[in-house]
Amino acid sequence: MSAARRWWRGASFRFAVLYALLFATSMAALGGFVYWSSVDVIERQVGDTVQAELRGLAEQYAERGLPRLLEVIEQRSAPGGDTDNVYLLVAPSGQHLAGNLRSWPEAAQPDGEWLRLRLFRTLEHTEPVTVGARAFELRGGFRLLVGRDMGARESLRRTILEAIGWGLGAALLLGAFGGWLLGRYLLSRVETVSRISRRIVDGDLSQRVPLSGTGDAFDRLAENLNRMLARIETLMTGMRVVTDSLAHDLRSPLTRLRSRIEMALREQEALHPDGSGTGQEAADRQVLEQALAEVETIRGTFDSLIAIAEAEAGLTRVAFDRVDLAELVAELAELYEPLAEESHCRLRVALDGPAAVPGHRQLLAQALSNLLDNALKYGCQGGEIAIALERTGGEALLSVSDRGPGIPAAAREEVLKRFVRLDESRSLPGSGLGLSLAAAVATLHDSRLELQDNAPGLKVVWRFALAADG
């Protein structure tokens, strides 16, 4: 993924966008309130002005009649008067008597209701204007219309809208910048925890989350995490001591017991190199051979348990290196090919070129050997075992397939646990730890082990992330 795409899809960018949108929404709500409040105030002021004009004209008409009304309208609509006021007095026939409008608007009903009209004010005006007005019918059928040009209101409305628009733009920019800064700060703290966590997952239990000294929620979280990590390190150290002690205290007696049994067998062979001897001696030899086989089984089970415990707990002593899975598979295939032939089974290998992954070569080899052992033990009746390695989408897919009875879908998760064996396999030698070890090694390598149906048989697919340049 390119740097530009990573920036667009990054958490900092999303946080900045969200913060900017929230900030702009708040500003838009505030601007809308200011806009509607201002427009409403202007509307009321226009209405009050028109109402005051009407009261004055009504008083003139009531006191001195139509001539005085004509005189007042002519004075107020003359060029020296208020140019925003609108007056019109017409006769019952519609004839223009006084005022600064061309003619009576068709939409104006003389019922005293508030009107909003688009009309030409005088002969000099070539563009219609918006006028807020009221119209009344006087005695004798005369009609009077008094209004006020709403141009100032429209101008103020446009000014407010422009100010809101510029304010929203500035709010978006400031919100995005502020969100980006805040996001960078928060995500830097989170990234610190994430970086320390990755090192801990890689096995360095001495890592601790640094404190900023502000005593904020991140510092409190870091303190709790550090206490938890200290406790985990103590437990892991204790487990390492236990495994080391077990390895020393149990391996040594088992090794001595094996040596003594082998020595007893060699002494019998020295006394009777031709295989002769009494029936009791033959029975003793058989018992010793069975005891030696049991000791080997116990040692194998013990070694597997120690390896699983160390893999699951991240106690591997050797750092990861670059391991070429193709090379590893080729070596193991060469080793297992004679065993497959002895079991009357063909071993087929398909490698899609080199595939380098970060890993522990010995553990990977042991886990893959367990998968091959299981395939030879349970799947050779199908006549073929296939090992395949392919690269796809930044992953390496390693699969071991057989044509045996397979594992039912409902039991595939269960068989990855320790000492779990299906009823069909209990008559065969084994401890039920092979798949458990493979699953533990897969977890240690941040890879996935999947059991699939090979129709017929079992297909074990192991998915690895390729090394950076592998």
C-alpha positions as CSV (number, residue, x, y, z in Angstrom):
1,M,0.0,0.0,0.0
2,S,1.4,3.4,-0.9
3,A,2.1,6.1,1.6
4,A,-0.8,8.3,0.3
5,R,-3.3,5.4,0.7
6,R,-2.0,4.7,4.2
7,W,-2.5,8.4,5.0
8,W,-6.0,8.5,3.7
9,R,-6.9,5.3,5.6
10,G,-5.0,6.1,8.8
11,A,-6.7,6.6,12.1
12,S,-5.4,10.2,12.4
13,F,-7.1,11.2,9.2
14,R,-10.4,9.6,10.2
15,F,-10.2,11.2,13.6
16,A,-9.4,14.6,12.0
17,V,-12.4,14.3,9.6
18,L,-14.8,13.3,12.4
19,Y,-13.6,16.1,14.7
20,A,-13.9,18.6,11.8
21,L,-17.4,17.4,11.0
22,L,-18.5,17.7,14.6
23,F,-17.0,21.1,14.9
24,A,-18.5,22.3,11.6
25,T,-21.9,20.9,12.6
26,S,-21.8,22.8,15.8
27,M,-20.8,26.0,13.9
28,A,-23.6,25.4,11.3
29,A,-26.2,25.0,14.1
30,L,-25.0,28.2,15.7
31,G,-24.9,30.0,12.4
32,G,-28.4,28.8,11.6
33,F,-29.7,30.1,14.9
34,V,-28.1,33.5,14.3
35,Y,-29.4,33.6,10.7
36,W,-33.0,32.8,11.5
37,S,-33.0,35.1,14.6
38,S,-31.6,38.0,12.5
39,V,-34.0,37.5,9.7
40,D,-36.9,37.2,12.1
41,V,-35.9,40.4,13.8
42,I,-35.7,42.3,10.5
43,E,-39.0,40.9,9.4
44,R,-40.6,42.1,12.6
45,Q,-39.0,45.5,12.2
46,V,-40.3,45.9,8.7
47,G,-43.8,44.9,9.9
48,D,-43.7,47.3,12.8
49,T,-42.5,50.1,10.4
50,V,-45.4,49.4,7.9
51,Q,-47.9,49.2,10.8
52,A,-46.7,52.6,12.1
53,E,-47.1,54.2,8.7
54,L,-50.6,52.8,8.4
55,R,-51.6,54.2,11.7
56,G,-50.3,57.6,10.8
57,L,-52.1,57.6,7.5
58,A,-55.3,56.3,9.1
59,E,-55.2,59.2,11.5
60,Q,-54.8,61.7,8.8
61,Y,-57.6,60.2,6.8
62,A,-59.9,60.1,9.8
63,E,-59.2,63.7,10.8
64,R,-59.1,65.6,7.5
65,G,-60.4,63.2,4.8
66,L,-59.2,62.1,1.5
67,P,-57.5,65.4,0.4
68,R,-55.2,65.3,3.4
69,L,-54.4,61.6,2.8
70,L,-53.4,62.4,-0.8
71,E,-51.2,65.2,0.4
72,V,-49.4,63.1,3.0
73,I,-48.8,60.2,0.6
74,E,-47.4,62.6,-2.0
75,Q,-45.1,64.1,0.6
76,R,-43.8,60.8,1.9
77,S,-43.4,59.2,-1.5
78,A,-41.6,62.2,-3.0
79,P,-37.9,62.0,-3.8
80,G,-36.9,63.6,-0.5
81,G,-38.7,61.0,1.6
82,D,-37.7,57.5,2.8
83,T,-36.9,55.7,-0.4
84,D,-37.5,52.3,1.1
85,N,-41.2,53.0,1.9
86,V,-43.8,52.1,-0.6
87,Y,-47.2,53.9,-0.9
88,L,-50.1,53.5,-3.3
89,L,-53.7,55.0,-3.2
90,V,-56.1,54.1,-6.0
91,A,-59.6,55.1,-6.8
92,P,-62.5,52.5,-6.8
93,S,-61.9,52.3,-10.6
94,G,-58.2,51.4,-10.0
95,Q,-56.9,54.8,-11.1
96,H,-53.6,55.8,-9.6
97,L,-54.2,58.7,-7.2
98,A,-50.9,59.0,-5.2
99,G,-47.9,57.0,-4.3
100,N,-44.6,55.6,-5.8
101,L,-45.9,52.4,-7.3
102,R,-46.9,52.0,-10.9
103,S,-50.2,50.2,-10.4
104,W,-52.1,48.1,-7.9
105,P,-50.6,44.6,-7.6
106,E,-53.0,41.9,-8.6
107,A,-51.9,39.7,-5.7
108,A,-52.6,42.4,-3.1
109,Q,-56.0,41.8,-1.5
110,P,-57.2,44.8,0.7
111,D,-57.8,42.6,3.8
112,G,-55.0,43.9,6.0
113,E,-53.0,40.7,5.9
114,W,-49.2,40.8,5.6
115,L,-48.1,40.5,2.0
116,R,-44.8,39.7,0.3
117,L,-44.9,41.1,-3.3
118,R,-42.5,41.2,-6.2
119,L,-43.3,44.4,-8.1
120,F,-42.0,47.4,-10.0
121,R,-41.9,50.4,-7.7
122,T,-41.8,53.3,-10.2
123,L,-41.5,53.9,-13.9
124,E,-37.7,54.4,-13.5
125,H,-37.2,50.9,-12.0
126,T,-36.6,48.1,-14.6
127,E,-36.1,45.3,-12.1
128,P,-38.8,44.1,-9.7
129,V,-38.1,44.3,-5.9
130,T,-39.5,42.4,-2.9
131,V,-41.9,44.4,-0.9
132,G,-43.5,43.6,2.5
133,A,-46.9,45.4,2.6
134,R,-50.4,45.6,4.0
135,A,-53.5,46.7,2.0
136,F,-56.8,48.1,3.1
137,E,-60.0,49.3,1.5
138,L,-61.1,52.8,2.7
139,R,-64.6,54.3,2.8
140,G,-65.9,55.0,-0.7
141,G,-64.0,52.1,-2.3
142,F,-60.6,53.7,-2.2
143,R,-57.7,51.2,-1.7
144,L,-54.5,52.0,0.2
145,L,-51.3,49.9,0.1
146,V,-48.4,50.7,2.4
147,G,-45.1,48.6,2.4
148,R,-41.4,48.7,2.7
149,D,-38.7,47.6,0.3
150,M,-37.2,44.3,1.6
151,G,-33.9,44.8,-0.2
152,A,-32.1,45.6,3.0
153,R,-33.3,42.4,4.5
154,E,-32.2,40.4,1.5
155,S,-28.8,42.1,1.5
156,L,-28.4,41.3,5.2
157,R,-29.6,37.8,4.6
158,R,-27.0,37.3,1.9
159,T,-24.3,38.8,4.1
160,I,-25.2,36.5,7.0
161,L,-25.2,33.5,4.7
162,E,-21.8,34.4,3.2
163,A,-20.4,34.9,6.8
164,I,-21.8,31.5,7.8
165,G,-20.3,29.9,4.7
166,W,-16.9,31.4,5.4
167,G,-17.2,30.5,9.0
168,L,-18.1,26.9,8.1
169,G,-15.0,26.7,5.8
170,A,-12.8,28.1,8.6
171,A,-14.4,25.7,11.1
172,L,-13.7,22.8,8.9
173,L,-10.1,23.7,8.5
174,L,-9.6,24.6,12.1
175,G,-11.5,21.5,13.2
176,A,-9.5,19.2,10.8
177,F,-6.2,20.7,12.1
178,G,-7.2,20.5,15.7
179,G,-8.6,17.0,15.2
180,W,-5.3,16.0,13.5
181,L,-3.2,17.4,16.4
182,L,-5.4,15.7,19.0
183,G,-5.5,12.5,17.0
184,R,-1.8,12.5,16.6
185,Y,-1.4,12.9,20.4
186,L,-3.9,10.2,21.3
187,L,-2.7,7.8,18.7
188,S,1.0,8.4,19.6
189,R,0.1,7.2,23.2
190,V,-1.8,4.2,21.8
191,E,1.0,3.4,19.4
192,T,3.4,3.4,22.3
193,V,1.3,0.8,24.1
194,S,1.0,-1.1,20.8
195,R,4.8,-1.1,20.2
196,I,5.5,-2.3,23.7
197,S,2.9,-5.0,23.4
198,R,4.5,-6.3,20.2
199,R,7.8,-6.5,21.9
200,I,6.2,-8.4,24.8
201,V,4.5,-10.8,22.3
202,D,7.9,-11.4,20.8
203,G,9.0,-12.6,24.2
204,D,10.6,-9.6,25.8
205,L,8.7,-9.5,29.1
206,S,10.9,-6.8,30.6
207,Q,9.3,-4.1,28.5
208,R,7.1,-1.6,30.3
209,V,4.8,1.2,29.1
210,P,6.3,4.6,29.7
211,L,4.4,7.3,31.7
212,S,4.1,10.9,30.6
213,G,3.9,12.2,34.1
214,T,0.5,14.0,33.5
215,G,-1.4,11.6,35.6
216,D,-4.2,11.3,33.0
217,A,-6.2,8.3,31.9
218,F,-3.4,7.0,29.7
219,D,-0.9,7.2,32.6
220,R,-3.4,5.3,34.9
221,L,-3.8,2.7,32.1
222,A,-0.1,2.4,31.7
223,E,0.4,1.9,35.4
224,N,-2.2,-0.9,35.4
225,L,-0.6,-2.5,32.4
226,N,2.8,-2.3,34.0
227,R,1.6,-4.0,37.1
228,M,-0.1,-6.7,35.0
229,L,3.1,-7.1,33.0
230,A,5.2,-7.4,36.2
231,R,2.8,-10.1,37.4
232,I,3.0,-11.9,34.1
233,E,6.8,-11.8,34.0
234,T,6.9,-13.2,37.5
235,L,4.6,-16.1,36.4
236,M,6.5,-16.7,33.2
237,T,9.8,-16.7,35.1
238,G,8.3,-19.2,37.6
239,M,7.1,-21.4,34.7
240,R,10.5,-21.2,33.1
241,V,12.1,-22.4,36.3
242,V,9.5,-25.2,36.6
243,T,10.1,-26.4,33.0
244,D,13.9,-26.2,33.5
245,S,13.6,-28.2,36.8
246,L,11.3,-30.7,35.1
247,A,13.7,-31.1,32.2
248,H,16.5,-31.7,34.6
249,D,14.7,-33.8,37.2
250,L,12.8,-36.1,34.8
251,R,15.1,-36.4,31.8
252,S,18.0,-37.6,33.8
253,P,16.2,-40.5,35.5
254,L,14.6,-41.5,32.2
255,T,17.9,-41.4,30.5
256,R,19.5,-43.6,33.2
257,L,16.6,-46.0,33.1
258,R,17.0,-46.3,29.4
259,S,20.7,-46.8,29.7
260,R,20.2,-49.6,32.2
261,I,17.6,-51.4,30.1
262,E,19.9,-51.2,27.1
263,M,22.8,-52.5,29.1
264,A,20.7,-55.4,30.3
265,L,19.8,-56.2,26.8
266,R,23.4,-56.0,25.6
267,E,24.4,-58.4,28.5
268,Q,21.8,-60.9,27.3
269,E,23.0,-60.6,23.8
270,A,26.6,-61.2,25.0
271,L,25.6,-64.3,26.9
272,H,23.4,-65.7,24.1
273,P,24.6,-64.1,20.8
274,D,22.8,-66.8,18.8
275,G,19.5,-66.1,20.5
276,S,19.6,-69.3,22.5
277,G,18.6,-69.4,26.2
278,T,15.9,-70.6,28.5
279,G,12.3,-69.6,28.1
280,Q,12.5,-67.3,31.1
281,E,15.4,-65.5,29.6
282,A,13.5,-65.0,26.4
283,A,10.5,-63.7,28.4
284,D,12.8,-61.3,30.3
285,R,14.3,-60.0,27.1
286,Q,10.8,-59.3,25.7
287,V,9.9,-57.5,28.9
288,L,13.0,-55.4,28.7
289,E,12.3,-54.5,25.1
290,Q,8.7,-53.5,26.0
291,A,10.1,-51.4,28.9
292,L,12.5,-49.7,26.6
293,A,9.7,-48.8,24.2
294,E,7.6,-47.5,27.0
295,V,10.5,-45.3,28.2
296,E,10.9,-43.9,24.7
297,T,7.2,-43.2,24.6
298,I,7.4,-41.4,28.0
299,R,10.4,-39.4,26.9
300,G,8.7,-38.4,23.6
301,T,5.5,-37.4,25.5
302,F,7.6,-35.4,28.0
303,D,9.6,-33.6,25.3
304,S,6.4,-32.8,23.5
305,L,4.7,-31.4,26.6
306,I,7.7,-29.2,27.4
307,A,7.9,-28.0,23.8
308,I,4.1,-27.2,23.8
309,A,4.3,-25.3,27.1
310,E,7.3,-23.3,26.0
311,A,5.7,-22.5,22.6
312,E,2.4,-21.4,24.1
313,A,4.1,-19.4,26.9
314,G,6.5,-17.7,24.5
315,L,9.5,-19.2,26.3
316,T,11.5,-20.1,23.2
317,R,15.1,-19.4,23.9
318,V,16.2,-18.9,20.3
319,A,15.3,-15.7,18.3
320,F,13.5,-16.0,15.1
321,D,15.5,-16.1,11.8
322,R,14.6,-16.2,8.2
323,V,13.5,-19.7,7.3
324,D,13.0,-20.9,3.8
325,L,9.9,-23.1,4.0
326,A,10.7,-24.6,0.6
327,E,14.1,-25.8,1.7
328,L,12.7,-27.1,5.0
329,V,10.0,-29.0,3.2
330,A,12.5,-30.5,0.7
331,E,14.7,-31.7,3.6
332,L,11.8,-33.3,5.5
333,A,10.4,-34.9,2.3
334,E,13.7,-36.5,1.6
335,L,13.8,-37.8,5.2
336,Y,10.3,-39.2,5.1
337,E,10.3,-40.7,1.7
338,P,11.8,-44.0,2.8
339,L,9.3,-44.2,5.6
340,A,6.4,-43.6,3.2
341,E,7.7,-46.4,0.9
342,E,7.9,-48.8,3.9
343,S,4.2,-47.9,4.5
344,H,3.4,-48.6,0.8
345,C,2.5,-44.9,0.4
346,R,3.7,-42.4,-2.2
347,L,5.0,-39.0,-1.0
348,R,4.2,-36.3,-3.6
349,V,5.9,-32.8,-3.1
350,A,4.9,-29.6,-5.0
351,L,6.9,-26.4,-4.2
352,D,6.1,-23.0,-5.7
353,G,9.6,-21.6,-5.3
354,P,11.3,-20.3,-2.2
355,A,9.1,-18.8,0.6
356,A,11.0,-17.1,3.4
357,V,9.2,-16.5,6.7
358,P,10.4,-15.3,10.1
359,G,10.5,-18.3,12.4
360,H,12.3,-20.9,14.6
361,R,13.6,-23.5,12.2
362,Q,13.8,-26.3,14.8
363,L,10.3,-25.8,16.1
364,L,8.9,-25.5,12.5
365,A,10.6,-28.7,11.5
366,Q,9.3,-30.5,14.6
367,A,5.7,-29.3,14.0
368,L,5.9,-30.3,10.3
369,S,7.4,-33.7,11.2
370,N,4.4,-34.2,13.5
371,L,2.0,-33.5,10.6
372,L,3.8,-35.9,8.4
373,D,3.9,-38.6,11.1
374,N,0.1,-38.2,11.5
375,A,-0.4,-38.5,7.8
376,L,1.8,-41.6,7.6
377,K,0.0,-43.1,10.6
378,Y,-3.6,-42.5,9.6
379,G,-3.6,-41.6,5.9
380,C,-1.4,-44.1,4.2
381,Q,-4.2,-46.5,3.3
382,G,-5.2,-43.9,0.7
383,G,-1.9,-44.6,-1.1
384,E,-0.7,-41.0,-1.3
385,I,0.5,-38.1,0.9
386,A,0.9,-34.7,-0.7
387,I,3.0,-31.8,0.6
388,A,2.4,-28.5,-1.2
389,L,3.9,-25.0,-0.7
390,E,2.5,-22.0,-2.6
391,R,2.8,-18.2,-2.4
392,T,-0.4,-16.1,-2.7
393,G,-1.3,-12.6,-1.6
394,G,1.7,-12.0,0.7
395,E,1.2,-15.4,2.3
396,A,2.9,-18.8,2.2
397,L,0.4,-21.7,2.3
398,L,1.9,-25.0,3.4
399,S,-0.4,-28.0,3.2
400,V,-0.1,-31.7,4.1
401,S,-2.9,-33.9,2.6
402,D,-3.7,-37.6,2.9
403,R,-6.4,-39.9,1.6
404,G,-7.2,-41.5,5.0
405,P,-10.4,-41.4,7.0
406,G,-10.0,-37.7,7.8
407,I,-11.4,-35.9,10.9
408,P,-15.1,-34.9,11.2
409,A,-15.7,-31.2,11.0
410,A,-17.2,-31.1,14.5
411,A,-14.0,-32.6,16.0
412,R,-11.3,-30.5,14.1
413,E,-11.0,-27.8,16.8
414,E,-11.0,-30.5,19.6
415,V,-8.1,-32.5,18.2
416,L,-5.8,-29.5,18.4
417,K,-6.0,-29.8,22.2
418,R,-3.6,-31.9,24.2
419,F,-4.1,-35.7,24.6
420,V,-7.3,-35.6,22.4
421,R,-7.6,-38.7,20.2
422,L,-10.5,-39.9,18.2
423,D,-12.0,-43.3,19.0
424,E,-10.9,-44.6,15.6
425,S,-7.2,-43.9,16.4
426,R,-7.0,-45.2,20.0
427,S,-5.8,-48.6,18.9
428,L,-2.7,-47.0,17.2
429,P,0.4,-45.8,19.1
430,G,0.5,-42.2,20.1
431,S,-0.1,-39.7,22.8
432,G,-2.4,-37.2,21.1
433,L,0.2,-34.4,21.2
434,G,1.3,-34.1,17.6
435,L,-1.4,-31.7,16.4
436,S,-1.3,-29.8,19.8
437,L,2.4,-29.1,19.3
438,A,1.8,-28.0,15.7
439,A,-1.0,-25.7,16.8
440,A,1.2,-24.2,19.6
441,V,4.1,-23.6,17.1
442,A,1.7,-22.0,14.7
443,T,0.4,-19.6,17.4
444,L,4.0,-18.8,18.4
445,H,4.7,-17.8,14.7
446,D,1.6,-15.7,14.4
447,S,0.4,-18.1,11.7
448,R,-2.9,-20.1,11.3
449,L,-3.3,-23.9,11.3
450,E,-6.5,-25.0,9.6
451,L,-7.9,-28.6,9.3
452,Q,-9.9,-29.1,6.1
453,D,-11.7,-31.9,4.3
454,N,-9.6,-33.4,1.5
455,A,-12.6,-35.4,0.2
456,P,-11.5,-38.0,1.2
457,G,-8.9,-37.6,3.9
458,L,-7.5,-34.7,5.9
459,K,-5.8,-31.6,4.6
460,V,-3.8,-29.5,7.1
461,V,-3.2,-25.9,5.8
462,W,-0.6,-23.8,7.5
463,R,-0.8,-20.1,6.6
464,F,2.3,-17.9,7.1
465,A,3.0,-14.2,6.5
466,L,5.9,-13.9,4.2
467,A,9.0,-12.1,5.4
468,A,9.4,-8.4,4.4
469,D,11.5,-9.2,1.4
470,G,10.6,-12.9,1.1
